[in-house]
Each structure stands twice: as C-alpha cells, then as structure tokens.
Amino acid sequence: MSHLVQISILPHRVEDEEHILDKVFEKVKLGMDDVQKWNIRKRSIDARQKKVKYNLQIEIWEKGEEITSREIYKIQDVSEAKEVAIIGAGPAGLYAALRAIEGGMKPIIYERGKDVRSRRRDLAAINKNHIVNPESNYCFGEGGAGTYSDGKLYTRSKKRGNVLKALEWFVDFGATPDILIDAHPHIGTNKLPQIITSMRETIEKAGGQVHFSSKMTDIRHENKQITGIQINDGEWLTYDNVILATGHSARDIFYLLHKRGIKVQAKPFAIGVRIEHQQELIDQIQYHGDDQNPYLPPASYSLVEQVDGMGVYSFCMCPGGIIAPCATDTDEVVTNGWSPSKRNNPYANSGIVVSVSPEDLPIYSPEDPFVSLNFQKQVEHDCWVAAGKTQNVPAQRMIDFVEGKTSTDLPKTSYFPGLTSVDLNKILPELLATRLSAAFLAFGKKMKGYYTNEAILHAPESRTSSPVQIPRDPFTMEHIEIKGLYPCAEGAGYAGGIISAAIDGINCMDRVIVKNQIF
C-alpha cells in the first residue's frame, strides 16, 4: 500500500526532484533505496503568507509493495443494445453516453447545435458582426457551454460522485495528466474541442449515435411514463428512457415541459457583472510582489462577502483570460469568461455575482415557476437596449460605478464586440447594484489594489446557473412525476460546472442501467 506525504517547497524547487525527495524522506524516514516508485498526487499554490509556496502531496511505494494501475476507458459494441435518448451533447450528455456504453446500452444523443468545428463560424459572427444564432453559439453545440468557455475542471461537489473518474476520462481522451494533480485543474478553450471530438468519435465507434442540429421540440408521456420525443418538429421517436441534459440556457425546454404538464419550479440563482483587471495587477496583489517569478502561473482569486442578507462572490475567475459574448437570443447580451491553456492574455476577469432567491424578487409569486427566469431575461434585455441593441455590453469603471458616475472613457478590454459607457446603477435592478457596490468596497479591503478605476465592469454576468429546477427523485433520479425522464446536470438545477455536470451524467445513466438490469 502506498504512503501519502505532505510537503511544502518554494516555487523554484517545483521541478527539483532531488529536493522534493529530500523533503519527503525527512518526514517518512526512508531513503531512495527503500522506494520503487513515487509521484506527485496533488499540487496547489499557497499564497496566504508573504512567501509563496507550493503544497505537494507525494505518493510513494516502498519496494515490495504492489503497484496497481488504472484501466483506461474501453469501448464495447452496443450497436444492437437497448437504446437510451440523451438530449444535449454537453459534458453531462457526453459522459452519460460514455457510461451507457460501459453499461451495455446504446446512447442516442440529440444536440440542437452544431459540431465543434462548425460552431466556430457562428462564434465569429457574434464577435465580429454581432449576429446571434439561437441554435449555435457559446452555449449551444457539441461540448456545451464549456467547450468554448474555458474548461475549468474544479468542483466542490466531492460528495456527488467520482471526481477522479471524471478527470481520468478527460485524460483518456487527450487532456494532459496534470489535471489529475492540480488543485484547480484547467484544460483551456484551445485544447477542449479536440478532446470533445475524440469523445464523440468513441461513442460512434461503439455503435452509439450523435445527431447535430437536432432540437427536441416536443415530448410525450402517458400514465406518468415517458413514451417519446419529437425532433425538429418532425417525426415522433419512441423512447422509455430520456436523459434531459440540455444546459442552463435552454429556456424553451422549461416552457415545453410546463406546457406538457411536467412540473418545473423556480430556484435560487446568481447574477451580476463580469469584471476585468490587468493580470499584472492581480499577480502583484496575490503574490505579494513576487509577480515576476517564472515558476508561478498567472494568479487567480476567490472573494465572497455578505451584503444585506445576500452573498456576493467571485465566479468563474479566468486568469490571463478573455470575456466572451454568450447570448442565446437576438434581444439580449450576456457575458462569460474563458482562458486558453497557457492563460497568457494580459487581462484577468471574473464574474462578480449576487446570490438571489425567488423570494427576493419584486415579481415573486409562489405559483410562478419562471419568476427567476423572467428576472434574468429582463436584466439581459435591459442591458442589450442600454448598449445600443447590438452585442456591445454596457460597461463602467469600478470606482465610477460605486460613486454613481458614468465613465467619461473606457480603456481597451478583452471583450471583442465592444463596450458602451453607461451608469450601470440605472440599468441593473437596485437589489443587484447596491450590493455589488458594497461588495467592491469590501473586496478592495481584502485585496489591496483590487478597488481601482482601471477595473472595468461588463454587464451582465447572468448564466451562472439555471434559474429553473426540474425536480427529480433523489434515489431514482427520475422526474418526481414522470418515470423514464431523467432531469440532469446544470439545466435541471443539479450541477454547476463541467465536472459536476459530467458526474451527474454518469449518475443518471447509472440509474438507467440498473433499472434496465444491464450490468
């Protein structure tokens, strides 16, 4: 059995194997002659003190101890097996399909958007020409929102399932093994498309199917059991197991379920702005002046503050990143952030969002399942109008926002479509604006230098999570009223990122496999 040893080293020693082993042997009282193998199990940066360090968890095997190696993902022919429908080819849908193949079922994926390569043209049209394709954009298409929006793989959802398995599958399909050891693993938007393509090709090689430009437009159930789905308003397809992994922006699915008498309900969500600083400034703050150290990556940050009973916190922080236009309809603007694998852009951006419950909203009604969604839509529409009804976003310098001044000028930012200077206090609802202002002042005290007029707010950051939940039984994972329907991951309100969505896809498919007695 292996031993796990915790050590701390200075950044310039992170590649010094002799030094690392010396530190390990100080703790376990072994020598190199006693060890047959060792590796780094976990790696994180500790910048809490003035002297920045790497914390390492080292795994060592003494001579004579058995070393086991994991099996990589294997496929089997499921072309003639029982079929299961999966709606959506994001991380939840893809991982559900891969798990189906492991379990001996044939996955049939229906994705409303395009494959990763074809999506690029539609993303270029948003950035350059302000043209939003409602079926192919940063949120819809192969790989889901994560494919062209960063690929951060960190999750706090350790109790939801096998995080290591989800990460290992990414490695099996082309990700660097570093994601297995980094505390905050990240792939990068430049590398994700090929990994996603490899997953799809594996699904098809095993006998599964992936259909693009195939939108679920209707659903049928009888006697509280799913019986079929309709694709692109065409023929009906018969299924008794449907995994609904449509993502947090597929609003039409919420309306469709409600129309067909399938219960949906409002849920808490978060909404705010995306802020951008110079990465150099964040490095200086976080690394206490040691920002030129070549052994330290671009710095990130995590901030949270309670303001008038609501949490305000940083979300999806992107070191060396870019702010992207993520609208899914023509009369709205939405921002999100991403980083390439090297995180080498000059800007650092993060969502700064307010946690909102349905009961907090002025339009709240306990009978309205869309109260949170309607609030979200209104903010996105108001920002679109304020910025000139294009994919420009309304923007403001941070101190100007807190002081209620329209910025007289705006510096260049990473948001390609463009900025329109406004007073966001007049655009955003008061419950958001007042809490954001208070939080920025508090954040400036926690991170000296963070509160600066060189930081630019881009509005809104509104797709942090689904504002609607599709309720399901916690054991069977089926809808609480409809058998055979499996609400899954972010779109159903049960995940919040690539890994947690992937795990939920696996978990939902596990229940399908067990129900159909396929092992």
C-alpha positions in Angstrom: 0.0 0.0 0.0 1.4 3.4 -0.9 2.2 6.3 1.5 0.9 9.9 1.1 3.3 12.6 2.3 2.5 16.3 2.5 5.4 18.8 1.9 5.8 22.5 1.1 8.5 23.8 -1.3 9.5 27.2 -2.8 8.3 27.8 -6.4 11.8 27.5 -7.9 12.1 24.0 -6.5 8.9 22.7 -8.1 10.8 20.7 -10.7 13.8 19.7 -8.5 13.1 16.0 -7.9 16.1 15.6 -5.6 14.9 18.4 -3.3 11.4 17.1 -3.3 12.5 13.6 -2.3 14.8 15.0 0.4 11.7 16.8 1.9 9.7 13.6 1.7 12.4 11.5 3.4 12.6 13.9 6.2 9.0 13.0 7.1 8.9 9.3 6.4 12.4 8.3 7.4 13.1 6.4 4.2 15.8 6.5 1.7 15.9 6.2 -2.1 17.0 2.6 -1.7 13.7 1.8 0.0 11.5 3.3 -2.7 10.5 1.7 -6.0 8.2 4.5 -7.3 6.9 7.9 -6.4 4.8 10.6 -8.0 3.1 13.9 -7.2 -0.6 13.2 -6.3 -1.8 16.7 -5.6 -0.3 20.2 -6.3 -1.5 23.6 -5.1 -0.2 27.1 -4.6 -0.3 28.6 -1.1 -0.1 32.4 -1.3 -1.6 33.1 2.1 1.8 34.2 3.5 4.3 36.7 2.1 6.5 33.9 0.9 4.5 31.9 -1.8 4.9 28.1 -1.7 3.8 25.0 -3.5 2.0 22.4 -1.4 2.6 18.9 -2.7 1.1 15.6 -1.8 3.6 12.9 -2.7 2.7 9.3 -3.2 5.4 6.7 -2.6 5.6 2.9 -2.9 8.2 1.0 -0.9 10.0 -1.9 -2.5 7.8 -5.0 -2.4 4.5 -3.1 -2.3 2.0 -3.8 -5.1 1.5 -1.0 -7.6 -1.9 -1.0 -9.3 -2.6 0.9 -12.4 -6.0 2.1 -13.5 -7.7 0.9 -16.7 -8.2 3.4 -19.4 -11.7 3.8 -20.9 -12.7 0.8 -23.0 -15.5 0.5 -25.5 -17.7 -2.4 -26.5 -20.1 -2.8 -29.4 -23.5 -1.6 -28.3 -25.0 -1.1 -31.8 -27.7 -3.7 -31.2 -28.3 -2.9 -27.5 -31.2 -1.2 -25.8 -31.4 2.5 -26.7 -31.5 5.4 -24.4 -32.1 9.0 -25.6 -29.8 11.8 -24.4 -30.9 15.4 -25.1 -27.8 17.6 -25.2 -24.1 16.9 -26.0 -22.6 18.9 -23.2 -20.4 17.3 -20.5 -23.4 15.7 -18.9 -24.7 14.2 -22.2 -21.3 13.0 -23.4 -20.4 11.4 -20.0 -23.9 9.8 -19.8 -23.3 8.3 -23.3 -19.8 7.0 -22.4 -21.2 5.5 -19.2 -24.1 3.9 -21.2 -21.5 2.2 -23.4 -19.7 0.9 -20.4 -23.0 -0.5 -19.1 -24.1 -2.1 -22.3 -26.6 0.4 -23.6 -26.8 2.3 -26.9 -26.8 6.1 -26.4 -28.5 8.2 -29.0 -27.6 11.9 -28.5 -29.7 14.7 -29.9 -27.9 18.1 -29.9 -29.7 21.3 -31.1 -26.4 22.9 -32.0 -23.5 22.1 -34.4 -20.3 20.1 -34.0 -17.3 21.9 -32.5 -15.7 22.8 -35.8 -18.9 24.2 -37.4 -19.6 26.2 -34.2 -16.6 28.4 -34.8 -18.2 30.3 -37.7 -21.2 31.2 -35.5 -18.9 32.3 -32.7 -17.0 34.5 -35.1 -20.3 36.0 -36.3 -21.2 37.0 -32.8 -17.9 38.6 -32.1 -17.3 40.4 -35.4 -20.8 41.0 -36.8 -23.0 41.0 -33.6 -25.1 38.2 -35.2 -26.6 35.7 -32.7 -27.6 32.2 -34.0 -30.1 31.0 -31.4 -29.2 27.4 -32.1 -25.4 27.7 -32.4 -23.5 29.9 -30.0 -21.2 29.8 -27.0 -23.9 27.9 -25.0 -25.4 25.5 -27.6 -23.4 22.9 -29.7 -21.1 20.0 -29.2 -19.5 20.1 -25.8 -21.9 22.6 -24.5 -21.0 25.9 -22.9 -17.7 24.6 -21.6 -16.1 23.8 -25.0 -15.5 27.5 -25.9 -15.7 28.9 -22.4 -12.6 27.9 -20.6 -12.6 24.2 -19.5 -12.1 24.8 -15.8 -12.4 21.4 -14.1 -12.5 22.4 -10.4 -15.5 21.4 -8.4 -16.5 21.5 -4.8 -19.1 18.7 -5.4 -17.0 15.9 -3.9 -20.0 14.1 -2.5 -21.9 13.9 -5.8 -19.8 11.2 -7.4 -16.4 10.1 -8.6 -14.5 13.3 -9.4 -11.3 11.4 -10.1 -13.1 9.1 -12.7 -14.4 12.2 -14.5 -11.0 13.7 -14.7 -9.4 10.4 -15.8 -11.8 10.2 -18.7 -10.7 13.6 -19.8 -7.1 12.3 -19.8 -8.1 9.2 -21.7 -9.5 11.4 -24.4 -6.5 13.7 -24.7 -6.2 16.1 -21.7 -2.8 16.5 -20.0 -2.3 14.3 -16.9 -1.6 17.5 -14.9 -5.3 17.9 -14.4 -5.2 14.8 -12.1 -2.9 16.6 -9.7 -3.6 20.3 -9.9 -5.8 21.7 -7.2 -7.7 23.8 -9.7 -7.3 21.8 -13.0 -7.8 23.6 -16.3 -7.7 22.4 -19.9 -8.1 25.6 -21.9 -10.5 26.5 -24.7 -7.8 25.9 -27.4 -7.5 22.3 -26.4 -11.1 21.3 -25.4 -12.5 20.9 -29.0 -10.3 18.1 -29.9 -11.0 16.3 -26.6 -14.7 16.6 -27.2 -14.4 15.4 -30.7 -12.5 12.3 -29.5 -15.3 11.5 -27.1 -17.9 11.8 -29.8 -15.9 9.6 -32.2 -15.6 7.0 -29.5 -19.3 7.0 -28.9 -20.0 6.5 -32.6 -17.3 3.8 -32.9 -19.0 1.8 -30.2 -22.3 1.9 -32.0 -23.9 5.0 -30.4 -25.2 7.9 -32.4 -24.8 11.7 -32.2 -27.2 13.9 -34.1 -26.4 17.6 -34.6 -28.9 20.3 -35.5 -31.4 18.1 -33.8 -33.6 20.0 -31.4 -36.1 18.4 -29.1 -39.3 20.3 -29.9 -41.9 18.2 -28.1 -42.2 15.4 -25.5 -44.9 12.8 -24.9 -45.8 10.9 -21.7 -48.7 8.5 -20.9 -49.7 7.2 -17.5 -46.8 9.0 -15.9 -44.2 7.4 -18.1 -42.1 8.9 -20.9 -43.1 7.4 -24.3 -41.4 9.6 -26.9 -39.8 12.8 -28.1 -40.1 14.9 -31.3 -37.0 16.3 -33.0 -37.2 19.4 -35.2 -41.0 19.4 -35.3 -40.7 16.2 -37.3 -41.5 12.5 -36.6 -42.0 11.1 -33.2 -39.3 8.8 -31.8 -40.2 6.2 -29.2 -38.1 6.1 -26.0 -38.9 5.0 -22.5 -35.7 6.4 -21.1 -34.7 10.0 -21.8 -31.8 11.9 -20.1 -32.5 15.6 -20.2 -29.1 17.3 -20.3 -29.9 20.5 -22.1 -27.9 23.0 -20.1 -28.9 26.1 -18.2 -29.7 28.3 -21.2 -32.2 26.0 -23.0 -35.2 28.1 -21.9 -37.5 26.6 -24.5 -37.2 23.2 -22.7 -38.5 24.7 -19.4 -41.5 26.2 -21.3 -42.1 22.9 -23.2 -42.2 20.8 -20.0 -44.5 23.2 -18.3 -46.8 23.2 -21.3 -46.9 19.4 -21.3 -47.8 19.3 -17.6 -44.3 18.2 -16.4 -43.5 20.1 -13.2 -40.8 22.7 -13.1 -40.1 25.2 -10.4 -38.2 28.4 -9.7 -34.8 28.1 -7.9 -32.1 30.4 -6.5 -29.5 31.7 -8.9 -26.8 34.3 -9.2 -26.5 37.4 -11.4 -24.2 40.4 -11.6 -21.3 41.6 -13.8 -18.0 40.4 -15.2 -15.1 42.5 -14.0 -11.7 42.8 -15.7 -8.3 43.9 -14.3 -4.9 43.8 -15.7 -3.4 40.3 -15.0 -0.2 42.0 -13.9 -2.1 43.8 -11.1 -3.7 40.6 -9.8 -0.3 38.9 -9.8 1.2 41.7 -7.8 -1.6 41.5 -5.2 -1.8 37.7 -4.9 2.0 37.0 -5.0 2.9 39.9 -2.6 5.2 41.5 -5.2 6.8 38.2 -6.4 4.9 38.5 -9.6 7.8 38.1 -11.9 8.6 34.6 -10.6 8.8 32.3 -13.7 7.7 29.3 -11.6 4.3 30.9 -10.6 1.3 30.8 -13.0 -1.0 33.8 -13.6 -2.7 34.4 -10.3 -6.4 33.8 -9.6 -8.6 35.0 -6.7 -11.7 34.0 -4.8 -13.8 36.6 -3.0 -17.1 36.5 -1.0 -19.0 39.0 1.1 -22.4 39.0 2.7 -24.3 42.2 1.9 -27.8 42.9 3.3 -28.6 39.2 3.6 -27.3 38.1 0.2 -24.0 36.6 -0.8 -21.8 38.4 -3.3 -19.0 36.4 -4.7 -16.5 35.8 -7.5 -17.5 33.2 -10.1 -15.5 31.5 -12.9 -12.4 33.6 -12.4 -10.2 33.5 -15.5 -6.5 34.4 -15.2 -5.0 35.5 -18.4 -8.5 35.3 -19.9 -11.0 36.8 -22.3 -14.6 38.0 -21.9 -16.9 36.4 -24.4 -20.4 37.3 -25.7 -22.7 34.4 -24.7 -26.2 35.5 -25.7 -28.5 32.8 -27.0 -31.1 35.1 -28.5 -31.2 38.2 -30.6 -32.5 40.7 -28.0 -30.1 40.1 -25.1 -26.5 40.4 -24.1 -24.7 38.0 -21.8 -21.0 37.8 -20.7 -18.8 34.9 -19.7 -15.1 34.4 -19.4 -12.6 31.8 -20.6 -8.8 31.3 -20.7 -6.5 29.5 -23.1 -4.4 26.7 -21.7 -1.4 28.9 -21.2 -3.5 31.7 -19.6 -1.2 34.2 -21.3 -3.6 37.1 -22.1 -2.9 40.4 -20.4 -6.3 40.5 -18.6 -7.8 38.8 -15.6 -11.6 38.6 -15.5 -14.2 37.2 -13.1 -17.9 37.2 -12.6 -18.9 39.1 -9.5 -22.5 38.0 -8.8 -25.2 38.3 -6.2 -27.0 35.2 -4.9 -30.7 35.7 -5.4 -33.6 33.6 -4.2 -37.0 33.7 -5.9 -38.5 35.2 -2.8 -36.1 38.1 -3.0 -37.6 39.3 -6.3 -40.2 42.1 -6.5 -42.2 40.0 -9.0 -42.2 36.9 -6.8 -45.2 34.6 -6.9 -45.1 31.1 -5.4 -47.2 29.8 -8.2 -44.8 31.1 -10.9 -42.1 28.6 -11.9 -40.5 31.3 -14.2 -40.1 34.2 -11.7 -36.3 33.8 -11.6 -36.0 33.2 -15.3 -38.1 36.3 -16.1 -35.9 38.4 -13.9 -32.8 37.0 -15.6 -34.3 37.7 -19.0 -35.2 41.2 -18.1 -31.7 42.1 -17.0 -30.2 40.7 -20.2 -32.7 42.6 -22.3 -32.3 45.9 -20.5 -28.5 45.7 -20.9 -28.9 44.9 -24.6 -31.1 48.0 -25.0 -28.7 50.2 -22.9 -25.7 49.2 -25.1 -27.5 50.0 -28.4 -29.2 46.8 -29.3 -26.0 45.1 -30.5 -23.6 42.7 -28.8 -21.9 45.6 -27.3 -22.2 45.4 -23.5 -22.9 48.3 -21.1 -19.7 49.0 -19.1 -18.3 51.2 -16.4 -15.2 51.7 -14.4 -15.4 50.2 -10.9 -15.0 53.3 -8.8 -17.2 55.3 -11.2 -19.9 52.6 -10.6 -19.6 52.8 -6.8 -19.8 56.6 -7.0 -22.6 56.7 -9.5 -20.7 58.4 -12.3 -20.9 57.5 -16.0 -17.3 56.8 -17.1 -16.1 59.5 -19.5 -13.9 57.0 -21.2 -13.2 53.2 -21.2 -9.9 51.5 -21.8 -9.5 48.6 -24.1 -10.7 45.3 -22.8 -10.7 41.7 -24.0 -14.4 41.9 -24.9 -14.2 41.9 -28.7 -17.7 43.1 -29.8 -17.2 46.4 -27.9 -18.3 48.5 -24.9 -20.9 51.3 -24.4 -20.3 53.6 -21.4 -23.3 53.8 -19.1 -24.2 54.2 -15.5 -24.9 50.6 -14.5 -26.8 51.8 -11.4 -29.5 53.0 -13.8 -29.6 49.7 -15.8 -29.2 47.0 -13.2 -32.0 46.4 -10.6 -31.4 48.1 -7.3 -31.1 44.9 -5.4 -28.1 44.0 -7.5 -26.4 47.4 -7.9 -26.4 48.4 -4.2 -25.0 45.0 -3.1 -22.3 45.0 -5.9 -21.2 48.5 -4.8 -20.9 47.4 -1.2 -19.0 44.2 -2.1 -16.5 46.1 -4.3 -15.6 48.3 -1.4 -15.2 45.2 0.9 -13.1 43.4 -1.8 -10.8 46.3 -2.0 -10.0 46.0 1.7 -9.4 42.2 1.3 -7.2 42.6 -1.7 -5.2 45.9 -1.6 -5.3 47.4 -5.1 -8.3 45.5 -6.3 -10.6 48.5 -5.9 -9.4 50.6 -8.8 -10.9 52.7 -11.6 -8.7 50.8 -14.1 -11.0 47.8 -13.5 -14.0 47.6 -15.9 -17.4 46.2 -15.2 -19.2 44.4 -18.1 -22.9 43.6 -17.7 -24.4 41.2 -17.2 -22.9 38.0 -15.9 -26.2 36.1 -15.8 -25.8 32.5 -16.8 -24.0 31.2 -13.6 -26.7 28.5 -13.1 -30.2 27.6 -14.1 -32.9 29.8 -12.7 -35.3 26.9 -13.1 -35.2 23.4 -11.5 -36.7 20.3 -12.9 -37.5 18.3 -9.7 -36.4 14.7 -9.5 -36.4 11.8 -7.1 -33.1 11.8 -5.2 -32.8 8.0 -5.4 -34.1 7.0 -8.9 -33.1 10.4 -10.4 -36.3 10.3 -12.4 -38.7 13.3 -12.5 -40.8 13.2 -9.4 -44.0 12.6 -11.6 -42.7 11.1 -14.8 -40.9 7.8 -15.0 -38.2 7.4 -17.5 -37.4 11.2 -17.6 -34.1 12.0 -16.0 -33.5 15.7 -15.4 -29.7 16.1 -15.5 -27.0 18.5 -14.6 -27.0 22.3 -15.0 -30.1 22.7 -17.0 -32.1 20.8 -14.4 -30.5 22.6 -11.5 -28.3 19.8 -10.2 -24.8 20.9 -11.3 -22.6 23.9 -11.6 -19.6 23.3 -13.9 -18.1 20.8 -16.3 -17.1 18.2 -13.7 -20.2 18.3 -11.6 -22.3 18.1 -14.8 -20.2 15.1 -16.1 -20.6 13.3 -12.8 -24.4 13.9 -12.8 -24.5 12.5 -16.3 -22.7 9.4 -15.1 -25.0 9.1 -12.1 -28.2 9.5 -14.1 -27.1 6.8 -16.6 -26.2 4.5 -13.7 -29.8 4.6 -12.6 -31.0 3.8 -16.2 -28.6 0.9 -16.4 -29.8 -0.5 -13.0 -33.4 -0.1 -13.9 -32.9 -2.0 -17.1 -30.9 -4.6 -15.4 -27.9 -4.2 -17.6 -24.6 -4.8 -16.0 
